[in-house]
């Protein structure tokens, strides 16, 4: 349904239906409970009469005396009750004639229960103790069922009428409410990245729609300013920053080759070159993040098998881990295809692997787990390092966040995980961090929708 008016009408009908159905269920529940409670009280009242006939303590009586007194008691109940009297050993001393030899099943430990007796249907029974005797009194639930059936029939009739009436009312209200929105829609459709100067006309009425138009205009103002800043940054950063840095690096390299420098001076120039490389990389990463947040990066998404991609990555990951004295393991479960661009997703996994290698102790275990389940491809990289406190795990994906590790050199720009998050979000996925197995280490999980789930959503 593309029309928001139709959706509003449908939601109105659904909300009305759900509310009405919920009230029906609640009403049905309490009505049935009260009716059943009435049967329990009726059974208790009958037990009081039996108690008065047999004696309050169930004084010792023979079976003939019990049967005689019970016949006198049941002469007035018009076959409303089904009664059994048992001894403690289970011997039946009396059974009302309307049971016709049937037995009411007694649920131990419960004073009131439902019992299904063949030929009699469902009964509401109560178990009572009278001295050494066990008395079971049951009443048919037929009348309760009849009341509930009538209750349901009334509900279905009212529900049909309510759906028709609420559909008409909901559609009419949605058309009236969305009339001003159509004008905003027509104007907003004309505003694009190449035409950010146009604004939505605002009516003189001080209502929610006018407030919405003003907010949209303010948003377009900020959007236009952001686009201008991004364009200027993208156009000027290469010349204003990268070009001078490149020249400085070239001069430094020339000094190393032709400067006949003393060893201390040569070492200082090498440090400068290293820092220039780091600064150049930070500029590239910031440029990427700015373009990613502005959605200025176009991905070449291709639907492909995850197993083939992982096979290629795992080979390189194992070599890199062995080179740094770590152990690398991986698992993969499930079959399916995912739309992604190998270059970017490989960069995400390499960033996660690099962080895991840096955090893990010598001979530590790095584990990559991949599984396709419920329309998601979940890839996680887990290390055996010191881990990250729970309150800091969301912040590690922000810019320039670097975790201090004792004894470890402070490398990196603090932009790696921010870049990972941008790449994953460009793929329509999400990335999160959690504690590793047994609460040790850190596990970073990447989730991407499978090709089948994306096709269903569209």
Secondary structure, DSSP 4 states (H G I P E B T S, - for coil): ---HHHHHHHHHHHHHHHHHHHHHHHHHHHHHHHHHHHHHHHHHHHHHHHHHHH-TT-----HHHHHHHHHHHHTTTTT-EEEEEE-TTS-EEEE-GGGTT--PPP-TT-SEEEEEETTTEEEEEEEEEETTEEEEEEEE-HHHHHHHHHHHHHHHHHHHHHHHHHHHHHHHHHHHHTHHHHHHHHHHHH-BTTB-S------SS-SHHHHHHHHHHHHHHHHHHHHHHHHHHHHHHIIIIIHHHHHHHHHHHHHHHHS---HHHHHHHHHHHHHHHHHHHHHHHHHHHHHHHTT-PPP--EEEEHHHHHHHHHHHHHHHHHHTT-EEEEEEE---EEEE-HHHHHHHHHHHHHHHHHHSPTT-EEEEEEEEETTEEEEEEE--S----GGGTTGGGSTT-----TTS---S-S-HHHHHHHHHHHTT-EEEEEE-GGG-SEEEEEEEEBHHHHHHH-
